[in-house]
């Protein structure tokens, strides 16, 4: 099991990342704006049902890498740090679209859960991100990697439910304004980019456990 200080650092880093809007958050927001609070919260459940798939895949994949080679595990960590920086640069260089209304068709609750699940599971960036981010906080010296990754993943999901649920509540409350304007998108991109780059730098220069 990771040290408590590592878990606290992971929770702080996770919260910083979860506030960064990605495909799942955008899906939740658009559903909340179009159909209201309940639809947004149901979409959150679907998205994080998909997160369970990524956590399990990361636990199995990272454990296999470590079993094959400690060097391979280190390579994954450094590639993960580089990927975080890459995401940050992409966010900083992106341009916000012109203002326009947000319109999506109304869907049933079962469809909301299914679409949220698919949005998360079939997003290759999410899979790569889990493989890149979770190893930064796993320590081979503290025992098997798979249980550590599963624990970190469950913490991620719990915090994700809280963060994405907040997005659903806020966006449904501000539905009228969000339908009329997307001007805040660029500001979110800048903040997101800085968060990604900062976490990538921390991961790149952190001590690599032997």
N, C-alpha and C positions, 0 to 999 in steps of 0.2 A: 504494500500500500504506500502511495506517495506520502511524504512528510506533510504535516499540517500547514507548514509555511508554503509548501508547493501548492497544496490545494487552495489556499487563500489567494496566492498569486494567480492560479489558474482561474478561479472564480472572477477575480478582478479583470483579467484579460478577456475572459469570455463575455462579461457584461459589456466591455468596450467594443468587442466585435459584434455582439448581437444587436447593438443599436445602429449598426451600419446597414442601411437598406440594401437587400439583395433580391433575387427573384422571388423567394418565399415571402419576404416582407411586402414586396410590391403586390403579390397575389393577395395577401391578407388585407392590405389597405384597399385595393380596388374592390374586393368583395364587401368589405365593411362600408365603403362609401356607397356602393350600389344597392346593398341589401340590408344594411344595418348591423347593429352590434352582435346579435346572435349569430348571423352568418359569418361575421369576422372571427368570432371565437370558435365556431365549428371548424372553420378553415385552419385555425391554429392547431387544433387537434389532429387534423389530417396531415399537416406539414410535419409535425413532430412524431407521428407514426412513421413517416418516412425517415426521420432522423435515426430511429432505432435500427433501421437497415444499415445505414452508414456507420453507426457505432460498431455493430457486430462485424461488418466487413473490415473496418479499421483494426479492430482487436485481432482478428484472424490474420490479416495481411502483415501488420507490423510485427506480430509475434513470429510469423514465419521468417520475416527478414532478419530479425535478431537471432533466431535459431541458426540461420544460414551463415550470418557474418555480422560481427559487431561493427565492422567497417561499413557494411551496407546500411546498418541502422543509423550510423553517423551521417552517411551520405543523404539519407532520407531527411534527417533533421536540417541539414544545410540547404537542401533543395526546398524544403518547406519554408525556411526563412526567406530564400530568394523568391519563392512564389508569393509570400505575403507582401514583399516589397513591390513585386510586379503588379499585384492587385491595387496597391496604393497608387502607383504611378498611373495606371489605367484610369483610376477614379479621378485623379487630379487633371488628367488630360481630356477627360470626357466633356462633352458639351451638352447643356440642357436643351431639350426640345422646346419649341415654341409653346406658348400657352395653348391649352386645349382641354375640352371636357373629358372626363374619365367615364367611359360607358362600357359596361359588360352585361351580358344577358343574365337574367335571374336563374338560379339553380337550386335544386332541392338539397337538403342537408346531407343525404348520402352522396350526392354528387360533389358537394363542397369538400367532404372528407376525402373522397377518391381523387379529386383534382389536386387537393393540397398534397396528398401522398405522392402522386405522380410528379408534381412540380419539384418536390424535394428529391425523390429517389432517382429520377431520370436526369437530374442536373449533374453532368460530369464534374463541374466546378466544385459542387458540394462534396462529392466523393474525394476529390483531390485535396480539398481543403481539410477534411478530417484527417487524411493521411499526413498532411503537412503540419497541422496544428497540434494534434494530441501528443505526438512523440516528444514535443518540446518539454513536456511535463512528466514523462514516464522515466523512471530510473531503474535500469536493470539490476543495480546493486540492492534494491529493496524488494526483490522477488520477481515472480513471473510477470511478464509485460501485459498479457491479455487481461487479467483482472484489473490492473491499473487503468488500462484503456477503457474498459467497461465502466469503471467507477467514474472516470473523467467524463465519459460520454453521457452517463446518467445525470451528472451535475450539469453538463451543457444543456440537456433536454429540460431539466427543471427550470433553469434560468431562462431558457428559450421560451418556455411556456409563459413565464412571467413577462418577459420583454415583448414577445409578439402579441400576447394578450393585451398589453398596454397600447401597442400600436393599433390593435383592433378597436379598443375602447375610444382612444383619442380620435382616430380617423372617422369613426362613425359619428362622434359628437361634432366633428368639424366637416361633415360630409358636404355641406353646401359650399364652403370655401374651397375645399379640395377639388370639387367638380369644376369650379370656375378658374382655378389657377394652379400651375405647376412651377411657379417661379422659385420656390424654396428648394427645388431639386438640385440646383447647382451648389448651393450652400451645403447640402447634405453630402454631395460628392466630395467637396473639398475636405470636410471634416472626416469623412470615411477614409479618404486617401491618406491623410495624416495618421490616422489610427493604424491602418494596415502597415505603413512604412515604419512606424515606431515599434510595433510588435515584431516585425521582421528583423529590425536592427537588434532588438533585445535577444531574439532567438539566435541570431548569427553569432553574437559575442558572448552568449551564456556558456557557462562551463559544461562541457560534454561529459556526462558520467561514464565511467569505465565499467 
